[in-house]
Amino acid sequence: MAFEKQLYGAAIHMYFSQADGIFNDKFNKSLFNNRGEKAKEEFNGYLTDFIARDSWKLLIEQFKDASLFRRMYKAVYKEGFSITQTDLTKKTDDISNEQDLVIPNRHGVLHGIHRNYGTELNALKCLSLLLFVVFAINGDGAYESI
């Protein structure tokens, strides 16, 4: 509703909180702690189980060594939570202008350091993060809860 009412700042707060909560429910750890390092470790170990889900049977037959998925993981998620590679988990002291960020910085947003993040585009980027977490953890089972 927040997004539909163009309350993009509120939507971003909820997307960050929901992504963290869903991750915490699965791994009993925060998605964002230690600049995402713990999340990287958990998802790295979880990757093989995720690939083995029933919805991936056809691809597993073609990529039994999971090399395609490992490349996707390394190129997208792992880099997304790298200390040096992402705006999402970057130390706020290292950000001179929040307008230069590709995605809102979670710490800057939730702690009121940044104030110009509440745009439709930024809300969609944060929704994409939330959906990534949901589908990475639940696969096609995510549709069942909708």
Buried (B, 14 or more C-beta within 10 A) or exposed (E): EBBEEEBBBBBBBBBBEBBBBBBEEBBEBBBBEBBBBBBBBBBBEBBEEBBEEEEBEEEBEEBEEBEEBBEEBEEEBBEBBBBEEBBBBBEBEEBEEBEEBEBBBBBBBBEEEBEEBBBEEBBBBBBEBBEBBBBBBBBEEBEEEE
